[in-house]
Amino acid sequence: MRTIDWVDGRIIAIDQTRLPDVLTTLRIDAVDQLVDAIRRLAVRGAPALGVAGALGVALAARNGGDVRAEAARLRSARPTAVNLAWGVDRVLARLGEGLDAVVAEAVHVLEDDVRRNRELGFRGARWLVDRLGGGPVNVQTHCNAGALACVEWGTALGVVRALRDSGALGHVYVDETRPLLQGSRLTAWELARMGVAHTVVVDSAGPTVIARGLADAVVVGADRIAANGDVVNKIGTYPLALAAARAGVPFVVAAPESTIDPATPDGARVEIEVRDPAEVVGDRPTAALNYAFDVTPADLVTAIITDERIICGKPVG
């Protein structure tokens, strides 16, 4: 089933907060519901957020009212991932052409996500096999950049899926990704459904997995890639990049072209979302700095794999 879809004039999306225990869907009929789903991470993952933004504008146009105001609310629902604003703006540009054009553009963004991420996945798999001199390739990944983060295929896990389909995949090491455990809850769930051998690793042990030679490559997704090649991804990505550089292991970022933000010169200019401390400490009266993302400098990135190209050692914008 698709992570997010447009069915009979409404958005249908998997509620990712209920996984892995319960697989259930949300029926979203209003922008208020969609903004809530995005903020509480029921809908998450950079490409999926791009699709959600596109479908959200279609939903606002179908419901009438001030579509541009609703679009502005959607754009600001999560500030770090550029795909959300990209999806909103792409469909909003068709507003003057009428409802049918708006819906058609939103559905095109939805369908095109599947094609683009499939192409990205096989391009990344081929690059890794060539770089490493063949398989099987043992991969370490962080957070969730699979089908749940897209519509169907995945970015980082799309590369893993393509390696599996090519007979070149070894073992996958899954960082748990605290505090909301997108790795141990979501990525491990996806890999189990794919029949892929995997091991969950506590975040603090992630660099040690690399240092001990268990992973041949680190493959992660991205929420924004700045023009200079700095990569913004889930908190905990930067330490993996440092460890990979020390060990001489390829650190690969898999993301669609829509995640590249040429208007942002470098990672220092990106607003990093700080989430509720309660996600870390619960109801205890303890201060907690809950950064949702970190910035990996471009010089630590071996390659950026997109649906259109491979970028190595040069600005991307």
N, C-alpha and C positions, 0 to 999 in steps of 0.2 A: 504494500500500500504506500501511497505517497505521504510524505511528511506534511505537505500543505497542498491544497487543491482548491479549485473554483468549481462548485457544483450547484446548479440551479440558483444562481445569483447570490450565493453566500460562500464564505470561506470555510473549508473543512481542514482542521489541522490536528495532528497528534498532540496530545497534552504531554509534553516531555517531563513535566514535574511528577508524573505518575509512574514513569518507567524506573526500573525494569519490572516492577511488581504487577502493574496493570497497564495494558495497551488499550487506550480509549481515545476518542476524538472529541474535539471542541467544534461546535457549530457557531460560527461567528457571523452575526447579522448586522453589527454596528461597529463603527470605528472605536467607540469607547471600549468595547469588548476586545478588540484587536490590540489596542494600546495596553490594556491590562495584561493580556496574554504575553505581549512582548516584554513588558517590564518585569513580570514575575518568572520569565524564562520558560513559560509553557511553549512558546515559539522562540527559537534561538538558532544561532549559527549564521554566519555572515551571508552566504548565498540565500538561505531560507528567509532571512530578514529582508533581502532585496526583493524577493518574490512577495513577501508579506506587504512591503511598502507599495508595490505595484498593485496588488489585489486590493489593498486598503483604499487606494484612490478610486478604483473601480467601484468598491462598495459605497464610498461616500457619494460618488456621482449617481449611483443607482438610487440611493436613499434621498437625494435632493439636499437642499441646504447649502451652506457655504463650504464648497469643496476645498477651496484653497486654505481655509482655516483648519479644516480637518487634516489636510495634507501637512500643514505645519506642525500639528500635534503629533502626527506619525513620525515626521522627520526627527523630532526631538525625544522620542520615546526612549532611545538609547543613543548616547552621543558618540561613542567611539567607533562603532562599525560603520564604514562608509556605504556599504551596500544598501542599507535601509534608505538613506537619503537618495541614493542613485535610483532605486526602484520607484520611489515616490516621484522624483523629478522627471523620470523618463515617461511615465504615464500622464503626469500632470501637463506635459507639453502637448498632449492630444486633446485637452479639455475643450478647446474651441471648436473641435470637429464633431462634438456630440457624444452621447452615451455609448453608442455602438463602437465608435473608434476607441474610446477609453477602455472599454472592456476588452476589445480585440488586442490592444497593446499589452494590457495586463496579462492576458492569457498567453500571448506570445512570449513575454518574459518568463512565465511559468514553464512553458514547454521548452524554451531554448535553454533553460538551466540544465535540463537533463542531458541534452546533446553536448553542451559545452563541457560539463564536468566529466562526462564519459571520455571525451577527447583528451581532456587534461589528464585523466587517470592513466590512459595508455601511453601518452607522451611521457609522463613521469616514470612509469614502469620501464619503458625502453631506455630512458636516460640512466636510471639506476643500474640496470643490468649491464649496460655498456660501460658505465663508470667503474663498476665493481668487478667487471670481467666475468659476468655470468651469475647464476643463482646457485642455491637458494639464498635469498636476501632476508636477513633478520632485521626487522624494522622496529624502531621505538617511536611512539607517538604521544601526543599530549592533548588533553581536553577531548572534544568530540568534533571531528571534521568528516563525518560519514554521511550516509543518506539522511540522517536526522537533522543534519546541519544544512541540507540542500533540499531538493525535491525528491530525488530517487537515488542518485549515484554516490555522491560524496567527493571531497577534494583530497585531503590526505588519505582518508580511507578509500577513496576512489583509486588512488595509486596502489594501495594494498590489494584492493579487489582485482585490479588489472594484473598485478603480479601473480595473484592466485590463479586467475583465468589463463595466464601464460605459463603456468607451471614453474614459476620462479620465486615463489614465496616460501620462506622458512617459518620463523616464529615471530610473533608480534608482542612487544612489551608495551603495556598500556599504563601510562601514568594516571593515578587515581584522580588528580586534578581537584584539589580542595579549593574552597570549602564545600562546593555543591556536587562534587564527585561526577562531573560529566564524563570522566574516563571510566571509572569503575562501574557507574550506573549505565551509561549510554553506549560508549565505545565497546565495552566488553559484551554488552547485550547484542550489539550489531555483529560483532565477530563471532559470537556463539551461533547466531542465526545463519551466518555465512559458512559455518563449519571450519573456522580458522583457529589453529592452535595459538593460544595467547596466555599471557601472565600479567596480572595486575601488579603494579609497582607503586609503593608509597612515593609521594612527590619528592621527599628529601633523599630518596635512594635513586632518583632518576639519573643524576650525573654519575653515580657509581656503576649503574648498569652499563653506561658508555665506557667508563674507565676500565672496567673488567672485560671489555671486548665482547659483550653479549649482543650488542646491536651493531649491524653493519652500516646503518644509516638512521638518521633521525628525520622523520617526515611529519610536518605540522601544517595546519591551515593558517589563515590570517584573517583578521578583522579589518585591517587597513594596511596598505603598503604605500609609504610616502614616495615622493618623486625621486629621492636619492637612494631608495632601496631599503630604508629602515622598515622593519616589520613589526606591526602591533598585533599581538595575539594574546591568548589567555595567560594570565599571571602564572609564572613558572616556566615559561618558554625560554626566557633569557638565560637562566642557568644551564639549560640543556645545550644551548648554542655555545656557551663558554666551554662546557665539557667536551662537546664535539670538536671544537677547534683545537683544544689541547690534545685530544686523542687522534686527530687526523681523520675523523669520521665525517662524511658528507652531512651537512645540515640543509635540508631541502624544504622549501615552502611551496605548498600547492594551493593555488588560489585562482579564481577566474579573473579575467581582465577587469571586471567591475569592481574588484577589491583594490585596484591600483588607483590612488588619488593624486593625480598630477598637480592639483591645486595646493597640496600640502608639501612644503619643501622637505621636511624631515620629521622624524618621530617626536622630537621635542615640541612640535607645534600641535600635536594631537591631544585633544581633551581625553584624559584617562578616567573612565567611570570609576567612582568609589561607591561601593554598595553598602547596604545596611550592615552595621557591625553584628547584628543579631545572627547573621548567617555564619559567623565565626564563633561567637561566645554565647549565643542563645540569650536567655533573660538575665544572665549574670551581669552585675554592674561593673563591667570591665571594659576599658577602652580597647578598640580594635580598629586597625587601619586595613580596610577590606578593598584593596585595589582589585579590580576585575581583570585588568590587562597589564602587560609590560611591553617594553620596546626592545627589540633585538637590533643592534646596529648592523648596517648593511655589510660591513666587512666580515661579519661572522656568518653570513649566509652564503652557502656554496652555490645554490641555484634557486631561482624562482621559476616554477613551472606553471604556466597558465594554459588556457584553452587555445591560445594562438601562438605561443612562443616559449622559448627557454631563455632566461636572463641570467647571465653569469658575470659578476664583477663589473657592472656598469650601472649608471642611473637608469631608472625604469620609466620616468615620466616623459 
